[in-house]
Amino acid sequence: MEKIYKPKARKLWDTGKSFIAVSHKFSPHSVFAFTIDPTLAGVPFDEWYNAFCYYNCNMYETGYYPAFYIPA
């Protein structure tokens, strides 16, 4: 797995390519990692990002921001 940052994730979103999103304290290999397919989401990146942070990155145990990964 290669870690990427938010601008690269936004670019992948805009081009319709998949990536993995997870709260930053979790491993991308854990059951809590989500493979994101932007073509199925149907919303802009910022709207999805805000919802992901609200529901998944909201406590000390999980972390307060997401991490993004792509297969190497």
Sequence and secondary structure as in RCSB ss.txt:
>XXXX:A:sequence
MEKIYKPKARKLWDTGKSFIAVSHKFSPHSVFAFTIDPTLAGVPFDEWYNAFCYYNCNMYETGYYPAFYIPA
>XXXX:A:secstr
 EEE HHHHHHHHHHT  EEEEETTS TTSTT EEE HHHH S HHHHHHHHHHHHS BTTTBSSEEEEE  
